[in-house]
Amino acid sequence: MSIFIHHDPEREFAEDRKRNAEQDALLEELFGMPGAELGGKVGKAMERKIRVEMMTRDAMLRELKRKVDALQEMCDRMWIALAKQCDDCDNERAEGTGCADDR
């Protein structure tokens, strides 16, 4: 016994068109514009939102990098000052005058 299922692409296509038309009519009733136009506006709004978020994130990263660079520069200056202080102490010890830290 075999079962034959008749596949009617034309009927399925017509059903899809009918369903799409019903959805478009509902969207137009709810939002006052056809579904395709609404989809385009939503897509553009999403693009704008993503662009703004990316620009904000980029600005935050630039500010963070600026702060890290400033902190690195401050650390470099501190290390140089510490190294100079150690050199001064070494020189004072060598001269026999004693380092201020030893007193």
N, C-alpha and C positions, 0 to 999 in steps of 0.2 A: 504494500500500500504506500503510495507516495502522496505527499502533500505539496500542492503547488501554490506558492504565494505570488500573487500578481503584484508587481511593482509598477506603479504608475507615476513616473516622474512629473508629468504635467499636473496631475492632481496635487502632488506634494508641493510643487512650485506655487500653484494657485493658493494652497492653504498658507504657505509662508508669506505670500504677498498680502493675503487677507489679514493675517496676524500682525504683520508689520504696519499695515494701514491702520489697524485698530490701535496699536501702540502709539503711532504717530498722532492719531486723533486725540488720544488720551493726553499725550504730552502737550499738544497744542492747547487743549482745553485747560490743563493745569498751569502751564507756563506762558501761554500766549504766543508760542512760536513752534514751528515744526521741529520734529526730533533731530533732524540733521543740523539745523541751525543751532539748536540748543546744545547739541554735542560739540559743535565747533566752538561755541562760547565757553563751555565748560573746559574744553581742551586748552583754549587760550588762557583762561584764568589759571588753570593748573600750571601751565608753562610760566606765566608771570610769577606765580607763587614760588615755584622752584627756583627761578632766576633770582628773585629777591633773597630767598634763603641762601643760595650759593654766594651771592654778593656779600650778605651779612657774615657768612662763615669765613669768606676770604678776608673781609675786613678784620674779623676777630683774630684770625691766624696772623695777619700782618702785625696787629697790635701786640699779640703774644710774642712774636719773633722780635719786635722792637724791644720789648721788656727783657727778653732773654739776652739779647745783645747788650743792653745796658747793664744787666747784672753781670755778664761775662766781663765787660770792660771794668766794672767796679772790682771784681775779683782779681783781675789781672793787676790793677793798680795796688790792691792790698798786698798781693804776693810780691810785687816789686818793692813796696815799702818794707815788708817784713825781711826780704832778702837784704835790703840796704841796712836795716837795723842790725841784722846778724853780722853783716860785714863790718859795721861800725864797732860792734862789740868785740869781734875778733881782732880788729885793729887796736882797740883800746887794751885788750888783754895782752896783745903782742908788745905794746909799748910799756906795759906794766902799770898803766894808770887804772886798770880795772874797768869793768863794764858797769854801767848804771844798774843793770839787772842783777849784778852780783852784790850790790851794796845793800 
